Amino acid sequence: MTDVTYYVALPFTEDGDGGVSPGAAEEFQGPSHAMRRAEALARMPGVIGAVAFSRSGDPMIGEFKDATVLRAFGNVPSDLSGM
């Protein structure tokens, strides 16, 4: 089994009902890049927050461990288990 770690920045917006919706995830080669991008995304118009996270696993068989939040910026959901 070959584990691969993905580093991701994920923005959040507010939907029409006042709920929070995830935007388009962006993948990076390292944690610092993902955290910098998440911070920049959180400052963009219409974005209420963003999170940088990592996730490791074996893409060949589709098994991944739970995501690890690296850093959150702004208003992000307290329960990120669904991302």
C-alpha positions in Angstrom: 0.0 0.0 0.0 1.3 3.4 -1.0 0.0 6.3 1.1 -0.2 9.7 -0.5 -1.0 12.9 1.4 -3.1 15.6 -0.2 -3.0 19.2 1.0 -6.2 21.1 0.3 -7.6 24.7 0.7 -11.4 24.8 0.9 -13.4 28.0 0.9 -16.9 28.4 2.4 -19.8 30.7 1.4 -23.1 31.5 2.9 -26.1 30.0 1.0 -29.5 31.7 0.6 -30.9 30.2 3.8 -28.0 31.4 6.0 -26.3 28.1 6.0 -22.6 27.5 5.1 -21.7 25.8 1.8 -18.2 24.5 0.7 -16.8 26.0 -2.5 -14.3 24.4 -4.9 -11.4 22.6 -3.2 -7.9 23.4 -4.4 -5.0 20.9 -4.0 -1.4 21.8 -3.2 1.9 20.1 -2.9 2.6 21.1 0.7 0.9 22.3 3.9 2.3 25.8 3.8 0.9 26.4 0.3 -2.5 25.1 1.3 -2.6 27.3 4.4 -1.5 30.5 2.5 -4.2 29.8 -0.1 -6.9 29.2 2.5 -6.0 32.5 4.2 -6.2 34.3 0.9 -9.5 32.6 0.0 -11.0 33.7 3.3 -10.4 37.3 2.4 -12.1 37.1 -1.0 -15.5 38.8 -1.7 -18.4 36.4 -1.0 -16.3 34.0 1.0 -16.9 33.8 4.7 -14.1 31.5 5.7 -11.7 28.8 4.5 -9.9 25.8 5.9 -6.6 24.1 5.0 -6.5 20.4 5.6 -4.5 17.3 4.7 -5.8 13.8 4.0 -3.7 10.7 3.6 -4.5 7.3 2.1 -4.1 5.0 -0.8 -5.7 6.4 -4.0 -5.3 3.0 -5.8 -7.8 1.3 -3.5 -9.7 4.4 -2.4 -9.0 4.1 1.3 -8.3 7.4 3.1 -7.9 8.4 6.8 -9.9 11.2 8.2 -8.9 14.7 7.2 -6.6 16.7 9.6 -7.3 20.4 9.8 -4.1 22.4 9.4 -5.6 25.9 9.9 -9.0 27.6 9.7 -9.7 31.2 8.7 -12.9 33.2 9.2 -16.3 31.5 9.7 -16.0 27.8 9.0 -18.4 25.0 10.2 -17.4 23.5 13.6 -18.1 20.0 12.3 -15.9 19.4 9.2 -16.4 15.6 9.2 -18.4 15.8 6.0 -15.7 17.3 3.9 
